[in-house]
Amino acid sequence: MVGMRAGDVMPSATVKFFGAGTAACIADLITFPLDTAKVRLQIQGEAQKAEGFTAVKYRGVFGTITTMVRTEGPRSLYNGLVAGLQRQMSFASVRIGLYDSMKQFYTRGTENAGIVTRLMAGCTTGAMAVAFAQPTDVVKVRFQAQVRQLDGERRYNSTINAYKTIARDEGIRGLWRGCMPNITRNAIVNCAELVTYDMIKELIIKYDLMSDNLPCHFTAAFGAGFCTTVVASPVDVVKTRFMNSGSGLYSSAVNCALTMLKNEGPAAFYKGFVPSFLRLGSWNIVMFVTYEQIKRGMTRAHPYWESPF
């Protein structure tokens, strides 16, 4: 990322890799209920059609959270947290932690990265991350989408059980269900999120609006979260619907999108927009602020690790 002061030591690729994963896990712990509410709102039309009724169960992000706590208990807000943390350690470490390294790769080691180079770097690390972390994303979405039945039964009893059940019932390919829409989504998300954060932060520092510190990181992260939500929501809804669907419901991600458009109209692609923005905005703020502090802290501590005495 931009904004290193003169005399600062550049954090290594290893520091960025593990720092990004750690920061993303912290952000997930704080914002996970918003993500769960977003998933429930995104699949609501699909669930109504499958169950044969039209009454709206969830209304708005806070209404969804309230309904879930009342009918399923507070723990339901953290369904899929284990898989979510597994996803962030493997996913964010690659897509965020390797972003600067990929920029240098495309610019052959120079610091002059234009918008095209940044977009290419964001697309590349986003696609790479999906290849590593898609099974964890599928399990996370399935857990968030499942509703506790009146008899207490659940679709999956644990994270390991979910991996095993999906692999047994749907084959290994089931764990990579929605891989293509997820690659598309994360290419878009990475470009919107990382490139927007990078450029906003660079402009703030360039025009001396703020110094390279917490308020600057907060502002850039908030802007990145809003831009990302606007751009990525349609792909995110299709990804969630397709990954949560059972075998045979949709023949492809394109079929899923066309079915949504036919049955629910264009507005269906922005279902859960408010929780998406609340989640992405808050997630970006927590993640980027934490990531910048972890990078600085680990870089400053590095000489002490090499020679503690």
N, C-alpha and C positions, 0 to 999 in steps of 0.2 A: 504494500500500500504506500501511497505518497505521504509526504509530510515529515520525513525524518529530519531532525535538526542537525546542524553542523556539529560534529563531535560525537554524535550518537553512533553506536555500533549497530549495523544492520542485523536484525535477527536472522538466524540460520533457517534453512528450510525445515529442519527437524523441529525447531521451536515453533514455527508457524503451523506445522502439521499437527502437533499435539496440542498447541494452544488453541487452534480452531476447534478441534474436537471437544476439548474441555469447556470452552466458552459456549459452544452450542448445547452441550448437556446442561449447563447451568441455565441457559435461556429456556430450554425445553421444560426443566423442572418448574420454572416460574409460570410459563404460558401454556402448559399442557391442557388445562381445562378449556381454554379458548379454542384450542385445536380440536378437541373432542366435540365441542359444541358446533364448530364449523362442519365437521364430518357428518354429524347428525342432521344438520340443516341441508347439507348437500344431497344426502340420500333420501330425504323425506318423501319427495314425489315418487321415487322408485318403490319405497316401502308401502306407501298408500296404494299404489297400483297392484302390488303383489298381494296385499291383504284385503283388497276389495272394498276399501272405504275412502272417503274423501275428506274427512275431518282433519284439520291441521293440528298435529300434536305439539309441535314446537313453534314458538313465535319469538323471533329475535334471539340474540345471543344470550342475554341475561335470563330471558324466559326459558330458553332451552336448558341452561344450567340449573335454574330453579326446579324445572320439571324433572330433570334427571336426579337431582338430590332428593326430591320428594318421593319419587317412584322407585328409584334404584339405589339410593344411598350416596353419600359423598364420595365413596371410593370409585364409583362409576366414572367420575370425571377424570380419573387417572387410569382407565382401562387402556392397556397397551403401552404403559410407561416404560416397562423393561425393554420391549422391542424398540420403542422410540429412542431410548438412550443408546441402545446398540446401534441403531440407525445413525444417530448423530456422530458417534465416535468413529464409525467407518465412513460415513457420508460427508459430513462437514469437514473432516480432516482432509479429504481429497479435494472437494470442490472449492473450499475457502483457503485451506492451508497451502495448496499447490498453485493458487491463482498467480501469485507474483512470480513463481518459478516458471510457469507457463508463459507469462508475459515476456520474461527474459529470453525464453527459448525462441519465441516468435520474432523478437527484436535482436536476436543473436548477441545477447548480453548487454545491450545498451539500455539506458534509462528512458529513452524517448519513445514512449508507447502511445500511439494514436488511438482514436476511437475504434478503428477496425481491428487493431491488434488486441485491444482489451476485450472486444466482443468475441474474437476468436478464442482467446484464453478462457473466457467465461463459458463458452459453449463446450470447449474441450474438457475442462475439469468437471463441468456438470454432467456430461455424458459418461466420463470415467467413473464418477461417484455412483451413478445408477448401476453400472455393471457390478460394483462391489456390494451395494447395499439394498438392492431391490427386494430380496426376501424379507428383510427386516421391515421394509416399508409396507409390504403386503400384510404381514402379521399385525403391524401397528394399526393399519386402517381397519382390518377385520375385527380387532379387539375394540376399537373405538365405536364401531358401527353396531356391535352386538348389544341387544337389549336383554336384560334379565327377565326370564319368563316368570309367570305366577308360581310355578312349581319349583322355582329356583334354578332350573336348568340353564346352562350356557352353551353357546356354540363351541367354545374352547375353554378348557379348564386352566390352562397355563400357557406360557410362551412356548415352552418346549413341545407341549401337546399340540399347539397350533401349527408349528413347523411340521410335526409328524403327520397330523391329520390332513393338512393341505397336500403334502407330498404323497400320502397314501391315496387320497380320494381324487386328486386332480393331477397327480404326477409331478415330477420335478418342475415341469413347465408352469405348474400352478403357482410356484413360489416366484416366478418371474412374470406373473400375470400383470398386464398393463405396463410392461417394460418400455415399449415404444412411446406411448403417451407420456410416460414418466421421463424418458429421455428428452422428449420435446418440451415438457413442462420445465425440467431443470435447466435445459439450455436457455429457455426464456427467463426463468427465475435468476439464474446465475448472471446473465447479461444485465437484467434490470437491477438486480440487487447489488452485485459487486461493482459493476461498471458505474452505476449511479452513485453509489457510496464513494467510490474512488474519485469520480469527477467532482462531486459536490465538495468533498473534503479538500481536493486540490484547489478549487476555485476560492473556497473560504480562506485558505492559507495564502494563496497567491495575491488576493486583494486585501489582505490584512484585516479581514472582518473578525476573525478570531485567531488565537494561537492554536497550535496543535495539542489540544488538551480535551478534557471531558465534554465541555459545551460544544466544541466543534464536532466531536465524534457523535454526540447525541443528535445534533441537527442533521448531520449527513445520514445517520442511520434512520431517522424518522422519514426523511425524504425518500430514501431508498425503499423503505417499507411500503410507502404509499404507491410509488411508481410500480413496484413489483406486484402489488395486489391488483391494480388496474389491468396490467398486461397479462398476468398469469391466471386470473380467476377462471376464465372459460376452460382452459386446459386442465386446471386443478380439479374442477368439478367432474369433467369427463374421466380423469384419472381415478378419482375416488370412486365414482359409480362403477367403473370397469373392474377395478381391483377388488371391490367388495362383492361383485356379482358372482353367482355360482356358475358352474360349468354349463354352457349352452344358452345362457340368457342373452348375451351379446356375442355376435360372431367376430367382432373386432372393435377397436377403439372408435373407428369411423362410424360403424354401425351404432355404437352406443351414443355418439354425438347426434346422429341423424334421428335416432329413436327419441332422444330427449327433445330435440327441436320439434318433432312431429307431435309428441304427446303433451309437452309442457310449454312450448314456445321459447323464444329467444331469452326471456328473463331467467330461464332455468340455468343458463350458463353463469349467472351471477348470484345464484343461491348461496347464502352464507357469506356474502361480500363483507358485511359489517364485522362478523367475527374473524373473517380472513384478514381484514385490515387491522383490527385490534390485536390479533395474534401476530401477524407479520410485522406490524409497526413496533409492538412491544418486544417481540422476539429479536428484531434487528437491533433495537436500542440496547437490550441487555447483552446480546451476543457481541456486537461490535465494540461496545464500551469495555466489556470484560476481555475480549480478544486483544484490544490495544494495550490494556493494563498487563495482561499475562505476558504478551510479547516483550514489553519494556522490563517487567520484573524478571523474567527468565534471562533476558539478554544482559541485564545488569548483574545478575547473580552468577552468570557463566564463568567469569574469571575466578570467583571464589570456589567453584566446583573443581576447576583445574588445579588451583593452588590454595587450599584452605588455610595454610599456615604461612 
